[in-house]
């Protein structure tokens, strides 16, 4: 009788090569099913997912089939290869299910799926996931939430922000056709404003696409137009990847306005967190919160010419403050709302 090798079990001795090959083919399929069973918690739903997502299931099956073979060549044990491949997948599925039970969001394997079909392979942990779809959707919602906090904060503390840039030298500058007016407003640019307006109205956002500047010279090559426009007449303008607070005088330290802006953002985000942490339907409540904030505070958004006298009249109709001098603005520092803000955050 053939001697038993150290790495060979008695089961291995009793099974023929065909049986081991069949097992090697079936175990990855069982692994795909078990991962989905953990995620969906229903046997029928797991089978249905595998049928409706044949591409993702197929890619996953190939990974779970080939990976054990690679491990087996290194360890000389097919069983070891199967265990080392399937157990991490099952543990990730359990972790994803627990995370989704806690905060409504599963583990986004698409964070690592940045190219090719890797997003499809990762799909077995989250039905319907394709090439970072869940990740990019989460990033978009997070960006909109921070934008909502910024819009709300600037609207609620517009007088305080005006006070942070108040000194006599700046009185001659603000609104003097070389600097933004003394009225606080936010310029979003065409694309970002279209997104915000689509959220407020509940309509589908349609991207405007790339545009070119029309300068009336046919001999010149097309010049792409920046959809953020970099509006120099706005005191708080979005310039593509950041907001610029343009009301500061050139001789002024930025530390005071930065402290105010960061404290205001901390306050707004804390309010959002207090509200969302009590949510029973996080995704739905988050979307409702973003829409409500943009709707309630859209008065602070202005994409036009800040030098135009018509804007000052429009700002008054909207109820925006217009503190024209340092003498008007500085007393705002001691307003109860602003004192309470700094006391609350230990500033």
Secondary structure, DSSP 8 states (H G I E B T S, - for coil): -----TT--HHHHHS-HHHHHHHHHHHHHHHHHHHHHHHH--HHHHHHHHHHTHHHHHHHHHHHHHHHHHHHHHHS-HHHHHHHHHHHHHHHHHHHHHHHHHHS----GGGT--STTHHHHGGGGSTT--TTHHHHHHHHHHHHHHHHHHHHHHHHTHHHHHHTT--HHHHTTTTTTSS--SB--EE--HHHHHHHHHHHHT--------EE---S-TTS---EE-TTTT-TT-SEEE-SSSEEE--S-TTS-SHHHHHHHHHHHHHHHHHHHHHHTT-SSHHHHHHHHHHHHHHHTGGGB--S-TTSHHHHHHHHHHT--B--SHHHHGGGGG-HHHHHHHHHTT-
